[in-house]
Structure formats: structure tokens, C-alpha cells
């Protein structure tokens, strides 16, 4: 059984913190799964990533739309920030992804698609990502 932790600070004990991870919502466990080298290393309730990239598998998205059944096809890639308190005072925006309504991760306020951001703060409790305004398009 994979360990379940609360924050980014605790995630670094289960990964190589110098290398990027992939994070996705685990709907069965109601948490986020943290994957490195193709292996789920731990589960977490909240994680902060730096140099984040938003990835959506078009084939997985098509399967969700065709079958009306969820599968893991959208992930966020980035390096875990072990001390997120240093950046929490920044201005954040909200980004979401809904396979039935959007093709990509989308900024809530402007509806523009985003490929990534300098920092992301991901909560397991909802499908919304909080995101620093320095977007990568």
C-alpha cells in the first residue's frame, strides 16, 4: 500500500526531489497520486509544484467522451516544492479541466487554455487547480 501524506513537504520523503513528478486526481481514493518513473510513489491531499506543465492525453480524453466513464488522462508535471510557504503570498488564479467541456486545462477567469505555470497548488478536494499568474502558453 502506498503511503498517504498531507503536504508537499512530506512527499519529498517518497521521491527523488530533484526530478519532476506527475500528479493526477485519484477519484477512488479521493486524493492526488504522485507518480515518478511511471510508479505511484505516494498519495497526498495537497501539493505545490514548480515549472508545471499541464498534460492531457487526447486518446484518453476521447475514451472518456465516448464511454462517459472517467479514466486517468490528465496530469500535471512539475518539481515538488518542499517549502511552499515561501510562495503562498503570490497572486493565484484558478485553472480547471473538465473533459466534457474543455480540451485543455483552462484559466477560469479568461477561459484561455494554458500549457503550464511557474507554480501550481493542487488540492485533492476539488477539480480546480490554484495557479500563479505567470502562465506558459
Z-matrix of the N, CA and C atoms (Angstrom, degrees):
N
C 1 1.457
C 2 1.528 1 109.34
N 3 1.315 2 116.16 1 135.28
C 4 1.461 3 121.61 2 -178.46
C 5 1.525 4 109.93 3 -76.54
N 6 1.346 5 117.10 4 144.18
C 7 1.473 6 119.13 5 178.81
C 8 1.521 7 111.72 6 -67.18
N 9 1.323 8 115.81 7 148.45
C 10 1.464 9 121.89 8 175.60
C 11 1.520 10 107.52 9 -114.49
N 12 1.327 11 115.93 10 124.42
C 13 1.455 12 121.91 11 -178.86
C 14 1.524 13 109.24 12 -123.38
N 15 1.315 14 116.25 13 171.61
C 16 1.468 15 120.35 14 -175.92
C 17 1.531 16 113.97 15 -95.98
N 18 1.355 17 117.21 16 -39.67
C 19 1.470 18 119.99 17 -169.83
C 20 1.524 19 112.89 18 -136.60
N 21 1.344 20 115.04 19 171.35
C 22 1.466 21 122.78 20 176.79
C 23 1.516 22 111.75 21 -54.68
N 24 1.310 23 116.16 22 -41.40
C 25 1.457 24 121.19 23 -178.16
C 26 1.530 25 111.24 24 -55.13
N 27 1.323 26 116.68 25 -36.59
C 28 1.461 27 121.43 26 -179.27
C 29 1.535 28 112.55 27 -83.39
N 30 1.320 29 117.38 28 -23.60
C 31 1.469 30 121.59 29 -179.59
C 32 1.522 31 110.70 30 -64.13
N 33 1.343 32 117.56 31 -37.30
C 34 1.470 33 120.33 32 -173.59
C 35 1.528 34 112.89 33 -61.29
N 36 1.307 35 119.16 34 -18.56
C 37 1.469 36 121.74 35 176.54
C 38 1.532 37 111.84 36 -72.15
N 39 1.329 38 117.08 37 -15.17
C 40 1.467 39 121.14 38 -174.48
C 41 1.527 40 114.18 39 -112.47
N 42 1.341 41 116.62 40 0.51
C 43 1.468 42 121.31 41 -177.23
C 44 1.525 43 109.84 42 -135.33
N 45 1.333 44 115.75 43 174.68
C 46 1.457 45 121.35 44 166.98
C 47 1.529 46 105.30 45 -88.57
N 48 1.345 47 118.27 46 106.00
C 49 1.462 48 120.43 47 -172.65
C 50 1.523 49 114.87 48 -67.23
N 51 1.312 50 118.39 49 -12.62
C 52 1.463 51 121.24 50 179.42
C 53 1.525 52 112.10 51 -82.97
N 54 1.316 53 117.02 52 -11.30
C 55 1.456 54 121.48 53 -176.29
C 56 1.523 55 111.66 54 -114.87
N 57 1.332 56 117.04 55 151.90
C 58 1.465 57 119.71 56 -178.87
C 59 1.527 58 113.58 57 -68.08
N 60 1.321 59 114.11 58 158.08
C 61 1.462 60 122.79 59 175.53
C 62 1.517 61 108.26 60 -124.37
N 63 1.321 62 116.12 61 166.50
C 64 1.458 63 122.66 62 170.95
C 65 1.524 64 106.63 63 -113.37
N 66 1.330 65 116.42 64 135.46
C 67 1.464 66 121.74 65 -178.65
C 68 1.522 67 108.11 66 -123.86
N 69 1.342 68 115.58 67 135.47
C 70 1.459 69 119.89 68 175.93
C 71 1.524 70 109.47 69 -144.92
N 72 1.315 71 115.41 70 157.32
C 73 1.470 72 120.52 71 178.00
C 74 1.515 73 109.40 72 -74.37
N 75 1.325 74 115.31 73 128.90
C 76 1.458 75 121.72 74 176.09
C 77 1.527 76 106.14 75 -100.86
N 78 1.321 77 116.00 76 103.01
C 79 1.459 78 120.88 77 -174.51
C 80 1.522 79 112.55 78 -71.00
N 81 1.316 80 118.03 79 -27.26
C 82 1.466 81 120.81 80 -179.64
C 83 1.521 82 112.00 81 -74.17
N 84 1.341 83 116.62 82 -40.07
C 85 1.457 84 121.04 83 -177.94
C 86 1.532 85 112.86 84 -95.01
N 87 1.342 86 116.66 85 -5.28
C 88 1.467 87 122.70 86 -179.69
C 89 1.530 88 111.17 87 55.56
N 90 1.341 89 113.97 88 53.08
C 91 1.459 90 120.94 89 179.66
C 92 1.531 91 107.53 90 -155.50
N 93 1.315 92 116.14 91 -171.27
C 94 1.452 93 122.29 92 173.44
C 95 1.517 94 108.16 93 -106.47
N 96 1.306 95 117.59 94 139.74
C 97 1.456 96 121.49 95 174.59
C 98 1.521 97 108.07 96 -101.00
N 99 1.337 98 115.62 97 137.09
C 100 1.461 99 122.13 98 -179.58
C 101 1.526 100 107.36 99 -111.63
N 102 1.327 101 115.17 100 120.06
C 103 1.452 102 121.91 101 -173.92
C 104 1.531 103 109.80 102 -116.79
N 105 1.330 104 115.97 103 135.63
C 106 1.462 105 120.77 104 173.82
C 107 1.526 106 107.24 105 -140.25
N 108 1.309 107 117.15 106 135.79
C 109 1.470 108 122.45 107 -176.29
C 110 1.527 109 111.61 108 56.43
N 111 1.330 110 117.18 109 34.34
C 112 1.452 111 121.81 110 177.30
C 113 1.517 112 115.22 111 76.35
N 114 1.340 113 117.15 112 5.39
C 115 1.462 114 122.19 113 -178.41
C 116 1.523 115 109.58 114 -118.37
N 117 1.329 116 117.03 115 133.34
C 118 1.466 117 119.95 116 174.42
C 119 1.524 118 107.26 117 -70.69
N 120 1.337 119 116.03 118 120.48
C 121 1.467 120 121.69 119 -176.53
C 122 1.525 121 112.07 120 -93.58
N 123 1.344 122 116.22 121 -32.80
C 124 1.464 123 120.09 122 178.92
C 125 1.526 124 108.91 123 -167.20
N 126 1.323 125 114.78 124 173.63
C 127 1.462 126 122.71 125 174.65
C 128 1.522 127 106.90 126 -118.92
N 129 1.328 128 116.36 127 147.79
C 130 1.464 129 120.28 128 -174.76
C 131 1.529 130 109.50 129 -145.02
N 132 1.323 131 116.12 130 154.22
C 133 1.465 132 121.70 131 177.64
C 134 1.525 133 112.15 132 -87.85
N 135 1.344 134 116.80 133 -31.07
C 136 1.465 135 121.85 134 -178.29
C 137 1.516 136 108.14 135 -149.48
N 138 1.331 137 115.52 136 138.42
C 139 1.466 138 119.24 137 178.45
C 140 1.523 139 109.63 138 -145.06
N 141 1.319 140 116.44 139 144.74
C 142 1.458 141 122.95 140 175.79
C 143 1.524 142 107.48 141 -115.53
N 144 1.340 143 115.22 142 129.48
C 145 1.462 144 121.60 143 -179.64
C 146 1.512 145 110.25 144 -120.66
N 147 1.325 146 115.60 145 149.41
C 148 1.463 147 122.18 146 176.04
C 149 1.517 148 108.48 147 -111.34
N 150 1.346 149 116.42 148 152.10
C 151 1.467 150 122.72 149 -179.41
C 152 1.523 151 110.66 150 51.84
N 153 1.306 152 114.96 151 51.46
C 154 1.460 153 122.17 152 -173.82
C 155 1.530 154 112.19 153 -79.50
N 156 1.322 155 114.30 154 142.93
C 157 1.463 156 122.44 155 173.20
C 158 1.520 157 107.55 156 -122.67
N 159 1.334 158 116.39 157 135.35
C 160 1.458 159 121.49 158 177.11
C 161 1.526 160 108.26 159 -95.74
N 162 1.321 161 115.97 160 127.15
C 163 1.460 162 120.11 161 -176.73
C 164 1.521 163 110.64 162 -124.62
N 165 1.325 164 115.44 163 132.10
C 166 1.464 165 121.70 164 176.81
C 167 1.518 166 107.66 165 -128.22
N 168 1.318 167 117.14 166 122.42
C 169 1.457 168 121.87 167 175.30
C 170 1.531 169 107.77 168 -77.84
N 171 1.313 170 116.09 169 119.43
C 172 1.472 171 119.90 170 -179.32
C 173 1.527 172 111.49 171 -65.06
N 174 1.331 173 116.99 172 -36.55
C 175 1.466 174 120.09 173 178.76
C 176 1.526 175 110.39 174 -66.36
N 177 1.333 176 117.10 175 -42.99
C 178 1.462 177 121.07 176 177.76
C 179 1.519 178 111.54 177 -64.85
N 180 1.317 179 115.83 178 -39.39
C 181 1.464 180 120.72 179 178.51
C 182 1.528 181 110.28 180 -63.58
N 183 1.319 182 116.31 181 -43.30
C 184 1.470 183 120.11 182 178.66
C 185 1.530 184 110.67 183 -61.94
N 186 1.331 185 117.02 184 -41.05
C 187 1.465 186 121.14 185 178.75
C 188 1.529 187 110.84 186 -61.83
N 189 1.336 188 117.07 187 -42.20
C 190 1.468 189 120.74 188 177.56
C 191 1.523 190 109.93 189 -60.76
N 192 1.311 191 116.17 190 -46.54
C 193 1.470 192 120.18 191 -177.79
C 194 1.528 193 111.95 192 -66.67
N 195 1.316 194 116.96 193 -40.07
C 196 1.464 195 120.78 194 -179.40
C 197 1.528 196 112.46 195 -71.26
N 198 1.336 197 116.31 196 -45.26
C 199 1.465 198 120.92 197 -174.26
C 200 1.525 199 113.81 198 -91.46
N 201 1.335 200 116.69 199 -12.96
C 202 1.475 201 122.18 200 -176.27
C 203 1.539 202 110.52 201 56.42
N 204 1.325 203 114.51 202 36.02
C 205 1.458 204 121.11 203 -179.19
C 206 1.530 205 107.55 204 -134.23
N 207 1.319 206 117.70 205 128.90
C 208 1.457 207 121.69 206 -175.65
C 209 1.517 208 112.38 207 -71.56
N 210 1.337 209 114.76 208 145.60
C 211 1.462 210 122.61 209 172.95
C 212 1.526 211 107.63 210 -148.00
N 213 1.322 212 116.78 211 161.73
C 214 1.463 213 120.24 212 -179.88
C 215 1.520 214 108.76 213 -75.16
N 216 1.321 215 115.92 214 111.44
C 217 1.453 216 119.88 215 178.45
C 218 1.527 217 112.46 216 -143.48
N 219 1.331 218 116.95 217 -0.56
C 220 1.463 219 121.53 218 178.32
C 221 1.525 220 107.99 219 -127.80
N 222 1.340 221 115.14 220 127.87
C 223 1.466 222 120.79 221 -177.87
C 224 1.521 223 109.79 222 -138.99
N 225 1.323 224 114.45 223 161.58
C 226 1.456 225 120.84 224 173.17
C 227 1.526 226 106.85 225 -116.52
N 228 1.316 227 115.67 226 126.77
C 229 1.468 228 121.34 227 178.40
C 230 1.515 229 108.17 228 -103.21
N 231 1.335 230 117.49 229 136.62
C 232 1.455 231 120.91 230 176.68
C 233 1.510 232 111.82 231 179.92
N 234 1.317 233 115.28 232 176.14
C 235 1.458 234 122.54 233 178.86
C 236 1.527 235 107.95 234 -96.68
N 237 1.325 236 116.46 235 130.98
C 238 1.466 237 121.16 236 -177.70
C 239 1.527 238 110.13 237 -66.56
N 240 1.330 239 116.06 238 131.33
C 241 1.461 240 122.49 239 174.98
C 242 1.526 241 107.14 240 -90.34
N 243 1.326 242 116.13 241 112.26
C 244 1.470 243 119.69 242 -174.48
C 245 1.523 244 113.43 243 -77.67
N 246 1.337 245 117.09 244 -22.04
C 247 1.470 246 120.75 245 178.10
C 248 1.524 247 109.35 246 -126.99
N 249 1.337 248 117.11 247 73.99
C 250 1.468 249 120.38 248 -173.89
C 251 1.520 250 114.37 249 -68.63
N 252 1.326 251 118.55 250 -14.75
C 253 1.469 252 119.89 251 -178.92
C 254 1.525 253 111.03 252 -59.80
N 255 1.346 254 117.38 253 -22.85
C 256 1.459 255 121.22 254 179.29
C 257 1.525 256 112.77 255 -66.83
N 258 1.320 257 118.47 256 -23.43
C 259 1.465 258 120.84 257 -174.83
C 260 1.523 259 113.85 258 -116.76
N 261 1.307 260 118.53 259 -2.97
C 262 1.463 261 120.40 260 -173.05
C 263 1.524 262 113.47 261 -67.60
N 264 1.322 263 118.03 262 -14.40
C 265 1.461 264 120.81 263 178.75
C 266 1.520 265 112.89 264 -85.24
N 267 1.309 266 117.81 265 -0.28
C 268 1.462 267 121.90 266 -179.81
C 269 1.525 268 110.53 267 -72.52
N 270 1.324 269 115.28 268 165.90
C 271 1.467 270 120.32 269 177.29
C 272 1.524 271 109.18 270 -82.34
N 273 1.332 272 116.44 271 125.67
C 274 1.465 273 121.53 272 -175.31
C 275 1.520 274 110.20 273 -113.36
N 276 1.314 275 116.37 274 150.47
C 277 1.455 276 123.98 275 174.06
C 278 1.521 277 107.65 276 -121.11
N 279 1.299 278 116.61 277 170.11
C 280 1.464 279 120.51 278 -178.59
C 281 1.522 280 109.84 279 -109.21
N 282 1.320 281 114.32 280 134.23
C 283 1.456 282 122.29 281 177.77
C 284 1.517 283 107.14 282 -124.37
N 285 1.325 284 116.73 283 145.24
C 286 1.464 285 119.59 284 178.91
C 287 1.516 286 109.50 285 -139.90
N 288 1.313 287 114.51 286 165.00
C 289 1.455 288 121.12 287 173.16
C 290 1.513 289 107.51 288 -141.43
N 291 1.321 290 116.23 289 126.24
C 292 1.452 291 122.71 290 176.78
C 293 1.527 292 106.67 291 -133.03
N 294 1.335 293 118.15 292 111.26
C 295 1.465 294 119.42 293 -173.95
C 296 1.523 295 114.52 294 -61.85
N 297 1.324 296 117.52 295 -18.93
C 298 1.462 297 120.36 296 179.63
C 299 1.523 298 112.72 297 -87.98
N 300 1.346 299 116.54 298 -17.21
C 301 1.469 300 120.26 299 -175.76
C 302 1.523 301 114.88 300 -118.79
N 303 1.335 302 117.41 301 -25.16
C 304 1.459 303 120.27 302 -177.16
C 305 1.521 304 110.05 303 -131.80
N 306 1.319 305 115.42 304 152.80
C 307 1.463 306 120.58 305 176.69
C 308 1.525 307 111.70 306 -89.31
N 309 1.319 308 116.71 307 -23.68
C 310 1.460 309 123.12 308 -175.37
C 311 1.536 310 109.17 309 -136.54
N 312 1.319 311 115.53 310 173.70
C 313 1.463 312 119.98 311 169.77
C 314 1.524 313 106.61 312 -65.49
N 315 1.329 314 116.68 313 138.37
C 316 1.452 315 122.16 314 -169.79
C 317 1.521 316 110.71 315 -132.49
N 318 1.339 317 115.95 316 136.46
C 319 1.461 318 120.18 317 175.58
C 320 1.526 319 107.59 318 -73.37
N 321 1.319 320 116.20 319 129.35
C 322 1.461 321 120.44 320 -174.68
C 323 1.521 322 112.95 321 -63.30
N 324 1.317 323 118.27 322 -43.83
C 325 1.467 324 121.12 323 -174.28
C 326 1.526 325 112.91 324 -69.29
N 327 1.319 326 118.13 325 -42.14
C 328 1.466 327 121.46 326 -174.03
C 329 1.526 328 114.32 327 -104.48
N 330 1.323 329 116.81 328 -12.01
C 331 1.470 330 123.28 329 -177.21
C 332 1.529 331 112.78 330 65.30
N 333 1.317 332 118.14 331 16.00
C 334 1.463 333 119.57 332 177.81
C 335 1.524 334 109.89 333 -86.28
N 336 1.325 335 114.94 334 146.34
C 337 1.462 336 121.07 335 179.24
C 338 1.522 337 108.79 336 -77.10
N 339 1.320 338 116.49 337 141.66
C 340 1.457 339 120.99 338 178.65
C 341 1.521 340 109.75 339 -126.89
N 342 1.301 341 115.55 340 141.94
C 343 1.469 342 122.05 341 -179.65
C 344 1.525 343 111.27 342 -93.87
N 345 1.356 344 116.99 343 -21.77
C 346 1.455 345 119.68 344 -177.89
C 347 1.503 346 111.22 345 179.26
N 348 1.343 347 115.13 346 -175.77
C 349 1.456 348 121.18 347 -179.56
C 350 1.520 349 109.20 348 -158.99
N 351 1.311 350 115.98 349 160.54
C 352 1.464 351 120.43 350 178.25
C 353 1.526 352 110.50 351 -61.77
N 354 1.335 353 117.18 352 -44.26
C 355 1.460 354 121.99 353 178.04
C 356 1.525 355 109.87 354 -136.18
N 357 1.326 356 116.81 355 144.83
C 358 1.458 357 121.88 356 170.04
C 359 1.521 358 108.56 357 -131.92
N 360 1.306 359 115.33 358 146.09
C 361 1.466 360 123.16 359 176.07
C 362 1.518 361 105.34 360 -121.33
N 363 1.322 362 116.75 361 111.12
C 364 1.458 363 120.97 362 -172.43
C 365 1.519 364 109.64 363 -109.24
N 366 1.314 365 115.93 364 127.71
C 367 1.466 366 123.37 365 177.88
C 368 1.520 367 109.65 366 -106.27
N 369 1.310 368 116.99 367 137.61
C 370 1.468 369 120.99 368 179.06
C 371 1.518 370 112.28 369 -75.15
N 372 1.314 371 117.20 370 -20.77
C 373 1.460 372 121.15 371 -172.78
C 374 1.529 373 114.36 372 -71.00
N 375 1.312 374 117.84 373 -19.29
C 376 1.465 375 119.13 374 -178.76
C 377 1.508 376 111.28 375 -146.93
N 378 1.319 377 116.40 376 171.95
C 379 1.460 378 120.55 377 -177.81
C 380 1.523 379 111.93 378 -87.75
N 381 1.332 380 116.92 379 8.88
C 382 1.461 381 120.87 380 -176.89
C 383 1.516 382 109.87 381 -100.73
N 384 1.325 383 115.88 382 135.72
C 385 1.453 384 122.50 383 175.67
C 386 1.517 385 108.36 384 -101.83
N 387 1.308 386 117.36 385 135.22
C 388 1.457 387 120.85 386 171.87
C 389 1.513 388 107.00 387 -89.97
N 390 1.303 389 117.02 388 138.37
C 391 1.449 390 119.16 389 -167.80
C 392 1.518 391 111.76 390 -143.70
N 393 1.321 392 117.48 391 134.53
C 394 1.457 393 122.82 392 173.76
C 395 1.520 394 108.90 393 -65.42
N 396 1.320 395 117.35 394 145.66
C 397 1.471 396 121.09 395 -170.01
C 398 1.521 397 115.82 396 -71.37
N 399 1.302 398 119.64 397 -4.50
C 400 1.460 399 120.08 398 178.46
C 401 1.520 400 108.86 399 -81.73
N 402 1.312 401 116.64 400 85.68
C 403 1.466 402 122.05 401 -175.86
C 404 1.519 403 111.63 402 -81.30
N 405 1.295 404 114.12 403 153.92
C 406 1.458 405 121.54 404 171.54
C 407 1.522 406 105.37 405 -113.44
N 408 1.310 407 117.71 406 120.07
C 409 1.470 408 121.96 407 -178.73
C 410 1.493 409 111.97 408 -103.29
